[in-house]
């Protein structure tokens, strides 16, 4: 695998960090507005809409699709402003070896996660490592619901998040930073986005998990000069969780 050259991008890396954080919140906000306002514009009452959004896999799929589409749309507008393309941030033609690299990278990520969580647990006894992330897909029944859930969790997030985070953000930071520094900042932003909150408080275990995953993904991005191996690893990671929760967990 060849080392990636420092990218030649016309925008300031700090602008990229601010843009990614802003785009994350704006896409969430507009997606939430649309998923509520469009049905209400067609006469759906608030109680019926609330029940549909909480219980319907289709509604949750549409919500995820809206957010991911808004995210990619916003990024494309930014790139167009600077006469750049997705290829410039790593979305190049996929290669067969990208699949192998992504698969081979999963064990180091998983082992690293187990080791680091073990160390942190011994250093921070109060760290709750059994927190469960609230995915929103609570009533997945039948092949169609499973398919929509699979697309929502295993297909769309790895593709969009790799383009935005390891593609746009990491590539932007590499303009001025060495790969490790760029990876640290990228992974911190990515982890913060997954910190979220639950009934038990902030999801520190999810932030730790995504930080470690992102460091591996940044390394792959650096070495291959492409996003596809990272997309494979990210999808594999989410796919393992999908099988555990919705296939084995439902058996």
Phi and psi in degrees as GROMACS dihedral restraints (atoms count N, CA, C in turn):
[ dihedral_restraints ]
;  ai    aj    ak    al  type     phi  dphi    fc
    3     4     5     6     1   -93.5    20    10
    4     5     6     7     1   145.9    20    10
    6     7     8     9     1   -68.6    20    10
    7     8     9    10     1   137.7    20    10
    9    10    11    12     1   -74.5    20    10
   10    11    12    13     1   141.6    20    10
   12    13    14    15     1   -74.7    20    10
   13    14    15    16     1   151.5    20    10
   15    16    17    18     1   -61.9    20    10
   16    17    18    19     1   129.9    20    10
   18    19    20    21     1   -71.5    20    10
   19    20    21    22     1   151.6    20    10
   21    22    23    24     1  -105.1    20    10
   22    23    24    25     1    95.5    20    10
   24    25    26    27     1  -118.3    20    10
   25    26    27    28     1   145.6    20    10
   27    28    29    30     1   -85.9    20    10
   28    29    30    31     1    -6.7    20    10
   30    31    32    33     1  -104.2    20    10
   31    32    33    34     1   159.6    20    10
   33    34    35    36     1   -76.7    20    10
   34    35    36    37     1   135.8    20    10
   36    37    38    39     1   -57.6    20    10
   37    38    39    40     1   -34.3    20    10
   39    40    41    42     1   -64.3    20    10
   40    41    42    43     1   -37.8    20    10
   42    43    44    45     1   -60.1    20    10
   43    44    45    46     1   -39.4    20    10
   45    46    47    48     1   -63.7    20    10
   46    47    48    49     1   -42.7    20    10
   48    49    50    51     1   -62.2    20    10
   49    50    51    52     1   -48.4    20    10
   51    52    53    54     1   -62.3    20    10
   52    53    54    55     1   -40.9    20    10
   54    55    56    57     1   -63.9    20    10
   55    56    57    58     1   -45.1    20    10
   57    58    59    60     1   -62.8    20    10
   58    59    60    61     1   -45.5    20    10
   60    61    62    63     1   -63.8    20    10
   61    62    63    64     1   -44.4    20    10
   63    64    65    66     1   -64.6    20    10
   64    65    66    67     1   -42.8    20    10
   66    67    68    69     1   -62.2    20    10
   67    68    69    70     1   -37.7    20    10
   69    70    71    72     1   -57.8    20    10
   70    71    72    73     1   -49.5    20    10
   72    73    74    75     1   -72.9    20    10
   73    74    75    76     1   -39.4    20    10
   75    76    77    78     1   -64.6    20    10
   76    77    78    79     1   -43.3    20    10
   78    79    80    81     1   -62.9    20    10
   79    80    81    82     1   -40.9    20    10
   81    82    83    84     1   -63.1    20    10
   82    83    84    85     1   -43.9    20    10
   84    85    86    87     1   -66.3    20    10
   85    86    87    88     1   -49.2    20    10
   87    88    89    90     1   -66.7    20    10
   88    89    90    91     1   -39.7    20    10
   90    91    92    93     1   -60.3    20    10
   91    92    93    94     1   -41.8    20    10
   93    94    95    96     1   -65.7    20    10
   94    95    96    97     1   -41.0    20    10
   96    97    98    99     1   -61.4    20    10
   97    98    99   100     1   -47.0    20    10
   99   100   101   102     1   -65.0    20    10
  100   101   102   103     1   -41.2    20    10
  102   103   104   105     1   -67.6    20    10
  103   104   105   106     1   -22.2    20    10
  105   106   107   108     1   -94.3    20    10
  106   107   108   109     1   -47.3    20    10
  108   109   110   111     1   -73.5    20    10
  109   110   111   112     1   -36.9    20    10
  111   112   113   114     1   -63.3    20    10
  112   113   114   115     1   -51.0    20    10
  114   115   116   117     1   -60.2    20    10
  115   116   117   118     1   -38.3    20    10
  117   118   119   120     1   -66.6    20    10
  118   119   120   121     1   -31.0    20    10
  120   121   122   123     1   -66.2    20    10
  121   122   123   124     1   -24.0    20    10
  123   124   125   126     1   -96.7    20    10
  124   125   126   127     1    13.6    20    10
  126   127   128   129     1    93.9    20    10
  127   128   129   130     1     7.9    20    10
  129   130   131   132     1   -75.0    20    10
  130   131   132   133     1   126.6    20    10
  132   133   134   135     1   -75.2    20    10
  133   134   135   136     1   161.1    20    10
  135   136   137   138     1   -61.4    20    10
  136   137   138   139     1   -41.4    20    10
  138   139   140   141     1   -65.4    20    10
  139   140   141   142     1   -45.2    20    10
  141   142   143   144     1   -63.5    20    10
  142   143   144   145     1   -41.7    20    10
  144   145   146   147     1   -63.7    20    10
  145   146   147   148     1   -44.2    20    10
  147   148   149   150     1   -61.2    20    10
  148   149   150   151     1   -42.6    20    10
  150   151   152   153     1   -64.7    20    10
  151   152   153   154     1   -42.6    20    10
  153   154   155   156     1   -62.2    20    10
  154   155   156   157     1   -43.2    20    10
  156   157   158   159     1   -67.1    20    10
  157   158   159   160     1   -32.7    20    10
  159   160   161   162     1   -84.8    20    10
  160   161   162   163     1   -28.7    20    10
  162   163   164   165     1  -109.2    20    10
  163   164   165   166     1   -14.9    20    10
  165   166   167   168     1   -97.3    20    10
  166   167   168   169     1   124.8    20    10
  168   169   170   171     1   -64.4    20    10
  169   170   171   172     1   -36.0    20    10
  171   172   173   174     1   -61.9    20    10
  172   173   174   175     1   -43.7    20    10
  174   175   176   177     1   -62.0    20    10
  175   176   177   178     1   -42.5    20    10
  177   178   179   180     1   -68.1    20    10
  178   179   180   181     1   -35.6    20    10
  180   181   182   183     1   -63.8    20    10
  181   182   183   184     1   -45.4    20    10
  183   184   185   186     1   -60.8    20    10
  184   185   186   187     1   -40.5    20    10
  186   187   188   189     1   -62.4    20    10
  187   188   189   190     1   -47.2    20    10
  189   190   191   192     1   -61.8    20    10
  190   191   192   193     1   -43.9    20    10
  192   193   194   195     1   -60.7    20    10
  193   194   195   196     1   -41.9    20    10
  195   196   197   198     1   -60.2    20    10
  196   197   198   199     1   -48.2    20    10
  198   199   200   201     1   -63.6    20    10
  199   200   201   202     1   -44.1    20    10
  201   202   203   204     1   -67.0    20    10
  202   203   204   205     1   -38.3    20    10
  204   205   206   207     1   -66.0    20    10
  205   206   207   208     1   -41.9    20    10
  207   208   209   210     1   -64.0    20    10
  208   209   210   211     1   -37.9    20    10
  210   211   212   213     1   -64.3    20    10
  211   212   213   214     1   -49.5    20    10
  213   214   215   216     1   -66.1    20    10
  214   215   216   217     1   -39.0    20    10
  216   217   218   219     1   -60.8    20    10
  217   218   219   220     1   -44.9    20    10
  219   220   221   222     1   -62.8    20    10
  220   221   222   223     1   -41.0    20    10
  222   223   224   225     1   -64.8    20    10
  223   224   225   226     1   -42.4    20    10
  225   226   227   228     1   -62.5    20    10
  226   227   228   229     1   -38.8    20    10
  228   229   230   231     1   -63.0    20    10
  229   230   231   232     1   -40.8    20    10
  231   232   233   234     1   -63.2    20    10
  232   233   234   235     1   -48.5    20    10
  234   235   236   237     1   -62.7    20    10
  235   236   237   238     1   -38.8    20    10
  237   238   239   240     1   -63.3    20    10
  238   239   240   241     1   -36.9    20    10
  240   241   242   243     1   -58.4    20    10
  241   242   243   244     1   -31.5    20    10
  243   244   245   246     1  -106.2    20    10
  244   245   246   247     1    16.7    20    10
  246   247   248   249     1    54.7    20    10
  247   248   249   250     1    40.7    20    10
  249   250   251   252     1  -116.0    20    10
  250   251   252   253     1   167.0    20    10
  252   253   254   255     1  -129.0    20    10
  253   254   255   256     1   169.0    20    10
  255   256   257   258     1   -61.8    20    10
  256   257   258   259     1   -30.8    20    10
  258   259   260   261     1   -60.3    20    10
  259   260   261   262     1   -32.6    20    10
  261   262   263   264     1   -67.9    20    10
  262   263   264   265     1   -19.5    20    10
  264   265   266   267     1  -111.4    20    10
  265   266   267   268     1    18.0    20    10
  267   268   269   270     1   110.4    20    10
  268   269   270   271     1    -5.0    20    10
  270   271   272   273     1   -86.5    20    10
  271   272   273   274     1    76.0    20    10
  273   274   275   276     1   -96.4    20    10
  274   275   276   277     1  -178.2    20    10
  276   277   278   279     1   -62.7    20    10
  277   278   279   280     1   127.4    20    10
  279   280   281   282     1   -67.1    20    10
  280   281   282   283     1   150.2    20    10
  282   283   284   285     1  -121.5    20    10
  283   284   285   286     1   153.8    20    10
  285   286   287   288     1   -60.0    20    10
  286   287   288   289     1   -36.7    20    10
  288   289   290   291     1   -67.0    20    10
  289   290   291   292     1   -18.8    20    10
  291   292   293   294     1   -61.0    20    10
  292   293   294   295     1   -34.9    20    10
  294   295   296   297     1   -64.0    20    10
  295   296   297   298     1   -46.1    20    10
  297   298   299   300     1   -63.3    20    10
  298   299   300   301     1   -43.0    20    10
  300   301   302   303     1   -62.3    20    10
  301   302   303   304     1   -43.2    20    10
  303   304   305   306     1   -62.4    20    10
  304   305   306   307     1   -41.3    20    10
  306   307   308   309     1   -68.6    20    10
  307   308   309   310     1   -42.3    20    10
  309   310   311   312     1   -67.1    20    10
  310   311   312   313     1   -27.7    20    10
  312   313   314   315     1   -77.7    20    10
  313   314   315   316     1   -15.4    20    10
  315   316   317   318     1   -65.7    20    10
  316   317   318   319     1   -47.2    20    10
  318   319   320   321     1   -57.7    20    10
  319   320   321   322     1   -45.9    20    10
  321   322   323   324     1   -59.0    20    10
  322   323   324   325     1   -40.0    20    10
  324   325   326   327     1   -60.7    20    10
  325   326   327   328     1   -49.0    20    10
  327   328   329   330     1   -65.9    20    10
  328   329   330   331     1   -43.3    20    10
  330   331   332   333     1   -64.2    20    10
  331   332   333   334     1   -42.3    20    10
  333   334   335   336     1   -60.5    20    10
  334   335   336   337     1   -40.6    20    10
  336   337   338   339     1   -63.1    20    10
  337   338   339   340     1   -47.0    20    10
  339   340   341   342     1   -61.2    20    10
  340   341   342   343     1   -45.8    20    10
  342   343   344   345     1   -65.5    20    10
  343   344   345   346     1   -48.0    20    10
  345   346   347   348     1   -66.5    20    10
  346   347   348   349     1   -40.6    20    10
  348   349   350   351     1   -64.3    20    10
  349   350   351   352     1   -38.0    20    10
  351   352   353   354     1   -62.7    20    10
  352   353   354   355     1   -42.9    20    10
  354   355   356   357     1   -65.7    20    10
  355   356   357   358     1   -46.4    20    10
  357   358   359   360     1   -63.6    20    10
  358   359   360   361     1   -36.5    20    10
  360   361   362   363     1   -64.4    20    10
  361   362   363   364     1   -37.2    20    10
  363   364   365   366     1   -73.4    20    10
  364   365   366   367     1   -31.8    20    10
  366   367   368   369     1   -82.7    20    10
  367   368   369   370     1   -31.3    20    10
  369   370   371   372     1  -125.8    20    10
  370   371   372   373     1    84.9    20    10
  372   373   374   375     1   -56.8    20    10
  373   374   375   376     1   -27.3    20    10
  375   376   377   378     1   -78.1    20    10
  376   377   378   379     1    -7.9    20    10
  378   379   380   381     1   -65.4    20    10
  379   380   381   382     1   122.9    20    10
  381   382   383   384     1   -90.1    20    10
  382   383   384   385     1   106.3    20    10
  384   385   386   387     1   -93.7    20    10
  385   386   387   388     1     1.0    20    10
  387   388   389   390     1  -105.7    20    10
  388   389   390   391     1    10.1    20    10
  390   391   392   393     1   -62.1    20    10
  391   392   393   394     1   141.5    20    10
  393   394   395   396     1  -108.3    20    10
  394   395   396   397     1   131.0    20    10
  396   397   398   399     1   -75.4    20    10
  397   398   399   400     1   133.8    20    10
  399   400   401   402     1   -84.7    20    10
  400   401   402   403     1   106.6    20    10
  402   403   404   405     1   -86.3    20    10
  403   404   405   406     1   -21.7    20    10
  405   406   407   408     1    93.9    20    10
  406   407   408   409     1   -11.9    20    10
  408   409   410   411     1  -100.2    20    10
  409   410   411   412     1    86.7    20    10
  411   412   413   414     1  -102.3    20    10
  412   413   414   415     1   -12.9    20    10
  414   415   416   417     1  -128.1    20    10
  415   416   417   418     1    59.5    20    10
  417   418   419   420     1   -91.6    20    10
  418   419   420   421     1   103.7    20    10
  420   421   422   423     1  -133.0    20    10
  421   422   423   424     1   125.3    20    10
  423   424   425   426     1    97.8    20    10
  424   425   426   427     1   159.6    20    10
  426   427   428   429     1   -59.4    20    10
  427   428   429   430     1   -41.4    20    10
  429   430   431   432     1   -64.5    20    10
  430   431   432   433     1   -44.4    20    10
  432   433   434   435     1   -63.3    20    10
  433   434   435   436     1   -39.8    20    10
  435   436   437   438     1   -63.1    20    10
  436   437   438   439     1   -41.3    20    10
  438   439   440   441     1   -63.4    20    10
  439   440   441   442     1   -46.1    20    10
  441   442   443   444     1   -64.1    20    10
  442   443   444   445     1   -38.0    20    10
  444   445   446   447     1   -67.1    20    10
  445   446   447   448     1   -41.1    20    10
  447   448   449   450     1   -59.4    20    10
  448   449   450   451     1   -46.7    20    10
  450   451   452   453     1   -63.2    20    10
  451   452   453   454     1   -40.1    20    10
  453   454   455   456     1   -68.2    20    10
  454   455   456   457     1   -30.9    20    10
  456   457   458   459     1  -108.8    20    10
  457   458   459   460     1   -31.7    20    10
  459   460   461   462     1  -106.5    20    10
  460   461   462   463     1   -25.4    20    10
  462   463   464   465     1  -101.6    20    10
  463   464   465   466     1   -57.6    20    10
  465   466   467   468     1   -68.0    20    10
  466   467   468   469     1   -51.6    20    10
  468   469   470   471     1   -60.7    20    10
  469   470   471   472     1   -46.3    20    10
  471   472   473   474     1   -58.6    20    10
  472   473   474   475     1   -41.0    20    10
  474   475   476   477     1   -67.0    20    10
  475   476   477   478     1   -51.4    20    10
  477   478   479   480     1   -70.6    20    10
  478   479   480   481     1   -43.1    20    10
  480   481   482   483     1   -68.0    20    10
  481   482   483   484     1   -36.1    20    10
  483   484   485   486     1   -68.2    20    10
  484   485   486   487     1   -39.7    20    10
  486   487   488   489     1   -63.3    20    10
  487   488   489   490     1   -45.4    20    10
  489   490   491   492     1   -76.0    20    10
  490   491   492   493     1   -46.6    20    10
  492   493   494   495     1   -89.5    20    10
  493   494   495   496     1   -62.8    20    10
  495   496   497   498     1   -75.7    20    10
  496   497   498   499     1   -21.5    20    10
  498   499   500   501     1   -83.6    20    10
  499   500   501   502     1   -75.6    20    10
  501   502   503   504     1   -67.7    20    10
  502   503   504   505     1   -53.5    20    10
  504   505   506   507     1   -68.8    20    10
  505   506   507   508     1   -51.5    20    10
  507   508   509   510     1   -62.6    20    10
  508   509   510   511     1   -43.5    20    10
  510   511   512   513     1   -61.3    20    10
  511   512   513   514     1   -40.1    20    10
  513   514   515   516     1   -63.9    20    10
  514   515   516   517     1   -44.6    20    10
  516   517   518   519     1   -67.8    20    10
  517   518   519   520     1   -30.0    20    10
  519   520   521   522     1   -67.0    20    10
  520   521   522   523     1   -13.6    20    10
  522   523   524   525     1   -60.7    20    10
  523   524   525   526     1   -37.6    20    10
  525   526   527   528     1  -119.1    20    10
  526   527   528   529     1   -12.0    20    10
  528   529   530   531     1  -117.9    20    10
  529   530   531   532     1   154.9    20    10
  531   532   533   534     1   -68.3    20    10
  532   533   534   535     1   164.5    20    10
  534   535   536   537     1   -60.6    20    10
  535   536   537   538     1   -36.9    20    10
  537   538   539   540     1   -68.1    20    10
  538   539   540   541     1   -42.0    20    10
  540   541   542   543     1   -64.2    20    10
  541   542   543   544     1   -43.5    20    10
  543   544   545   546     1   -63.2    20    10
  544   545   546   547     1   -37.7    20    10
  546   547   548   549     1   -66.9    20    10
  547   548   549   550     1   -40.0    20    10
  549   550   551   552     1   -62.6    20    10
  550   551   552   553     1   -47.2    20    10
  552   553   554   555     1   -65.7    20    10
  553   554   555   556     1   -45.3    20    10
  555   556   557   558     1   -57.6    20    10
  556   557   558   559     1   -46.3    20    10
  558   559   560   561     1   -69.6    20    10
  559   560   561   562     1   -33.3    20    10
  561   562   563   564     1   -65.4    20    10
  562   563   564   565     1   -43.0    20    10
  564   565   566   567     1   -63.9    20    10
  565   566   567   568     1   -43.7    20    10
  567   568   569   570     1   -64.0    20    10
  568   569   570   571     1   -42.9    20    10
  570   571   572   573     1   -65.3    20    10
  571   572   573   574     1   -40.8    20    10
  573   574   575   576     1   -61.4    20    10
  574   575   576   577     1   -36.2    20    10
  576   577   578   579     1   -66.9    20    10
  577   578   579   580     1   -24.1    20    10
  579   580   581   582     1  -101.3    20    10
  580   581   582   583     1     2.3    20    10
  582   583   584   585     1   -64.7    20    10
  583   584   585   586     1   -46.0    20    10
  585   586   587   588     1    51.6    20    10
  586   587   588   589     1  -154.1    20    10
  588   589   590   591     1  -160.1    20    10
  589   590   591   592     1   152.1    20    10
  591   592   593   594     1  -139.5    20    10
  592   593   594   595     1  -175.0    20    10
  594   595   596   597     1   -64.3    20    10
  595   596   597   598     1   -18.3    20    10
  597   598   599   600     1   -99.6    20    10
  598   599   600   601     1     5.1    20    10
  600   601   602   603     1   106.0    20    10
  601   602   603   604     1  -168.2    20    10
  603   604   605   606     1   -57.8    20    10
  604   605   606   607     1   144.1    20    10
  606   607   608   609     1   -88.4    20    10
  607   608   609   610     1    75.5    20    10
  609   610   611   612     1   -63.3    20    10
  610   611   612   613     1   -35.7    20    10
  612   613   614   615     1   -66.4    20    10
  613   614   615   616     1   -34.7    20    10
  615   616   617   618     1   -68.4    20    10
  616   617   618   619     1   -38.6    20    10
  618   619   620   621     1   -65.7    20    10
  619   620   621   622     1   -41.6    20    10
  621   622   623   624     1   -63.0    20    10
  622   623   624   625     1   -45.8    20    10
  624   625   626   627     1   -58.9    20    10
  625   626   627   628     1   -49.9    20    10
  627   628   629   630     1   -71.2    20    10
  628   629   630   631     1   -28.9    20    10
  630   631   632   633     1   -64.7    20    10
  631   632   633   634     1   -47.2    20    10
  633   634   635   636     1   -63.6    20    10
  634   635   636   637     1   -44.7    20    10
  636   637   638   639     1   -58.5    20    10
  637   638   639   640     1   -44.1    20    10
  639   640   641   642     1   -64.6    20    10
  640   641   642   643     1   -37.0    20    10
  642   643   644   645     1   -62.5    20    10
  643   644   645   646     1   -41.5    20    10
  645   646   647   648     1   -65.9    20    10
  646   647   648   649     1   -43.0    20    10
  648   649   650   651     1   -63.6    20    10
  649   650   651   652     1   -38.9    20    10
  651   652   653   654     1   -65.5    20    10
  652   653   654   655     1   -38.0    20    10
  654   655   656   657     1   -63.4    20    10
  655   656   657   658     1   -44.3    20    10
  657   658   659   660     1   -63.0    20    10
  658   659   660   661     1   -42.8    20    10
  660   661   662   663     1   -59.5    20    10
  661   662   663   664     1   -42.6    20    10
  663   664   665   666     1   -64.8    20    10
  664   665   666   667     1   -44.6    20    10
  666   667   668   669     1   -76.8    20    10
  667   668   669   670     1   -33.7    20    10
  669   670   671   672     1   -93.6    20    10
  670   671   672   673     1   -22.3    20    10
  672   673   674   675     1    71.9    20    10
  673   674   675   676     1    13.9    20    10
  675   676   677   678     1  -141.4    20    10
  676   677   678   679     1   163.7    20    10
  678   679   680   681     1   -94.8    20    10
  679   680   681   682     1   -14.8    20    10
  681   682   683   684     1   -68.0    20    10
  682   683   684   685     1   -38.4    20    10
  684   685   686   687     1   -63.5    20    10
  685   686   687   688     1   -38.5    20    10
  687   688   689   690     1   -66.6    20    10
  688   689   690   691     1   -37.5    20    10
  690   691   692   693     1   -62.0    20    10
  691   692   693   694     1   -40.3    20    10
  693   694   695   696     1   -62.7    20    10
  694   695   696   697     1   -48.0    20    10
  696   697   698   699     1   -61.5    20    10
  697   698   699   700     1   -45.9    20    10
  699   700   701   702     1   -60.8    20    10
  700   701   702   703     1   -43.8    20    10
  702   703   704   705     1   -66.6    20    10
  703   704   705   706     1   -37.3    20    10
  705   706   707   708     1   -64.3    20    10
  706   707   708   709     1   -44.0    20    10
  708   709   710   711     1   -60.0    20    10
  709   710   711   712     1   -48.2    20    10
  711   712   713   714     1   -67.5    20    10
  712   713   714   715     1   -33.6    20    10
  714   715   716   717     1   -65.5    20    10
  715   716   717   718     1   -39.3    20    10
  717   718   719   720     1   -61.5    20    10
  718   719   720   721     1   -43.3    20    10
  720   721   722   723     1   -64.9    20    10
  721   722   723   724     1   -40.3    20    10
  723   724   725   726     1   -60.9    20    10
  724   725   726   727     1   -47.5    20    10
  726   727   728   729     1   -62.6    20    10
  727   728   729   730     1   -42.9    20    10
  729   730   731   732     1   -62.3    20    10
  730   731   732   733     1   -42.0    20    10
  732   733   734   735     1   -84.6    20    10
  733   734   735   736     1   -41.8    20    10
  735   736   737   738     1  -107.1    20    10
  736   737   738   739     1   -15.1    20    10
  738   739   740   741     1  -106.3    20    10
  739   740   741   742     1   -62.8    20    10
  741   742   743   744     1   -70.8    20    10
  742   743   744   745     1   -37.6    20    10
  744   745   746   747     1   -67.5    20    10
  745   746   747   748     1   -25.1    20    10
  747   748   749   750     1   -92.7    20    10
  748   749   750   751     1    -7.2    20    10
